[in-house]
Amino acid sequence: MKGFILAACLLLAPIFTAAAQAPEEMTEEEIAAAMQAYYDGLDQAYYEMPSLSGEVALDGAPITLSVPENFKLLSARDTRTVLEDFWGNPPDDTVLGMLFPVGTTPMTEGSWGVVLTYEETGYVSDDEATSLDYADLLQRMQADTRAANRYRVDEGYEPIELVGWATPPTYDPVDHRLSWAKDLVFGDGELGHTLNYDMRVLGREGVFSMNFVAGLESLYEIETAAPRILQMPEFIDGKRYEDFQPGDKTAGYGIAALIAGGAGATVLKKAGFFAIALAFLKKGWVLILPVFAMIGGLFRRIFGGKSES
C-alpha cells in the first residue's frame, strides 16, 4: 500500500523540484494536475485494498460483524493506512477495521467512514440510562471541553468547541446499543462544523465502538444509515451483555461516562483531521501527507490563499 503512495510521490517529484527552484513559474493548471495525480494514486491504493464481507469474525474483539454488500470493511492494517497515511493522523494500534459505503473512497468529497475499536473495560452498568438528563450532561461536557483546550493547544492541536448535540443520545435497553452525535468546531471555526457521531454496543467484558468520521453536512445520510450499521455487530456466545455473572470485572462507570469520554476521545482527532481535509478539498488543495506540504504551501504563495467563494 505504501508503494502506491511512494509512486504518487515519485510522479510528483519533478513538480516538487521545479517548485523549490522557481515557484513563480508554476501555473494553476500544473498544480491542479499534480494534485489530481496525487488523489488518483490514493484512490487506486484504496480500490486495491481487499474488502471483507459477509459474517466476519473481527480480529481483536469478541464480535461477529455482518457486513452487507453495499459496505466495504477494511482490515486493521488497511484502516491504519487510511487514517495515518491518507489522512495524516497519529499512529493508532487500537483500530480493528473501518467501514466505507461502496461507491466512495476516503478522498471523495463528502464521504464518511466508521472506525471500529473495542475496549475490554469490563461490564458497563446501564442502570442510569433511563434517568439521565442529557441537557445537563451536555453542559458538563462543554465545560470539560473548554477546560481541556489548554492542554490540547500545548500538545499542538487546535482547541475544540462542543456546540451541542447533532443527534441527542438514545439507548436501547434490550439490545444494549447506544448512539449519539456531537456538533464540534475546531480552531477558529473557519473550516465549519465537524460531526462526531458515536455508537456503542455493550458486552459482558467491554464495549465495542463504532465512530463515524464525517463532516456535519453528512448528518442526514449518516442518520439514515446508522440504524443498520448499529445492528451489524454481535457479541459471540458467552460475551454478550446478558451473559454477565456476579464476580465479573466491572468498568466502574455507566452510560454517562461513555458519552462524555471513553473511546470517542481518540476519534476527535480523526474527525478534526478529516474535517480539515474536506475543507481544503473544497478550496482545491489539501495538506494530508507531510511530503505534499511543499506544493500546498506553494499554492498559497502563488494564489495568496484565496478560496472559492
C-alpha positions, -999 to +999 in steps of 0.1 A: +000+000+000+028+024+008+041+016-026+012+034-042+018+065-021+055+063-030+046+060-066+024+091-064+053+110-047+077+099-074+052+110-100+052+145-084+089+147-079+097+168-109+070+193-099+084+194-063+118+201-077+105+228-100+085+243-072+116+246-049+136+263-077+111+286-093+076+287-076+065+317-097+068+296-128+042+271-118+008+276-134-026+269-118-031+241-143+002+224-133-007+225-097-041+211-104-026+183-125-002+174-097-028+172-071-051+152-093-023+127-098-018+125-061-055+119-054-057+093-081-028+074-065-046+073-032-079+063-048-061+034-066-045+023-034-079+022-017-096+003-045-069-024-043-075-029-006-094-062-001-129-059+013-141-082+040-178-091+036-205-114+050-202-127+085-167-115+097-151-126+130-134-094+139-098-099+150-092-083+183-127-083+197-153-110+206-175-097+178-190-111+146-197-083+121-224-088+095-212-067+065-237-061+037-226-058+000-230-020+000-203-016+026-165-022+023-148-034+055-111-028+057-087-048+078-069-032+107-037-028+087-055-011+058-075+011+082-042+024+096-031+032+061-062+053+055-061+070+089-024+076+092-010+077+056-040+091+037-054+115+064-023+122+084-035+110+118-010+100+146-002+062+148-031+042+165-028+005+170-062+002+186-082+003+154-097-030+143-112-020+110-132+006+091-164+007+071-170+028+040-201+029+018-194+013-016-190+039-043-169+063-023-133+065-013-115+082+017-106+110-007-141+116-020-155+150-010-184+144+014-175+108+021-176+092+055-163+062+073-168+042+105-138+034+127-141+002+147-125-003+181-130-024+212-121-017+248-121-045+274-130-022+302-153-046+320-191-046+323-207-012+320-238-007+341-268+008+323-288+014+355-287+052+350-297+051+313-334+059+319-328+087+344-300+106+326-306+144+319-289+148+286-292+186+286-273+187+319-247+162+306-241+183+276-234+214+297-209+195+318-192+181+287-190+216+272-173+229+304-149+199+304-140+206+267-132+242+274-110+232+304-092+206+283-084+230+254-053+245+271-038+210+271-047+204+235-031+236+225+000+228+245+002+195+225-001+213+192-038+206+185-064+232+178-090+239+206-124+224+202-158+239+208-186+215+216-215+233+201-242+208+211-259+176+202-262+170+165-283+139+175-293+135+212-282+102+229-305+072+226-301+039+244-318+005+236-321-014+269-329-046+251-300-047+226-277-026+248-268-003+220-261+034+224-258+062+199-253+100+199-237+127+178-218+159+187-216+191+167-179+203+170-160+233+158-122+231+156-099+262+159-114+295+149-143+279+131-131+289+096-134+252+084-170+249+095-186+223+118-175+187+123-198+158+131-186+133+158-212+105+156-207+077+180-222+043+186-215+017+213-226-019+218-222-031+254-208-066+262-200-087+292-164-077+293-162-044+274-176-020+248-175-022+210-172+013+195-183+024+160-172+060+154-182+079+123-157+103+107-175+129+087-185+165+082-217+178+096-232+180+061-233+142+061-256+140+092-288+131+073-271+104+053-254+090+084-286+091+104-303+071+076-275+045+076-268+044+113-296+020+125-285-007+100-248-002+109-256-004+146-271-038+140-240-052+122-220-062+153-230-091+176-210-103+206-202-140+205-218-165+228-206-161+264-195-125+258-229-108+254-242-082+279-268-106+293-240-132+300-227-112+329-221-131+361-216-118+396-178-116+402-171-105+366-149-074+361-169-042+360-159-009+344-169+012+374-188+037+353-220+039+333-237+053+302-230+090+310-192+083+311-194+065+278-210+095+262-187+121+279-154+103+271-142+068+265-131+056+231-146+086+214-118+109+227-093+095+202-117+098+173-120+136+179-085+139+163-096+118+134-127+138+129-107+170+131-081+160+106-108+148+082-128+180+085-097+200+077-090+177+047-126+182+034-124+219+038-091+221+018-105+199-009-133+223-014-107+251-018-089+230-044-059+219-024-052+197+007-024+190+031-027+154+041+007+139+039+038+158+050+055+151+017+027+171+000+031+202+022+056+218-003+031+220-031+003+231-008+024+259+005+034+268-030-003+271-040-008+295-011+021+316-021+011+319-057-026+325-052-025+343-019-045+317+000-076+326-019-105+302-016-135+296-038-165+318-028 
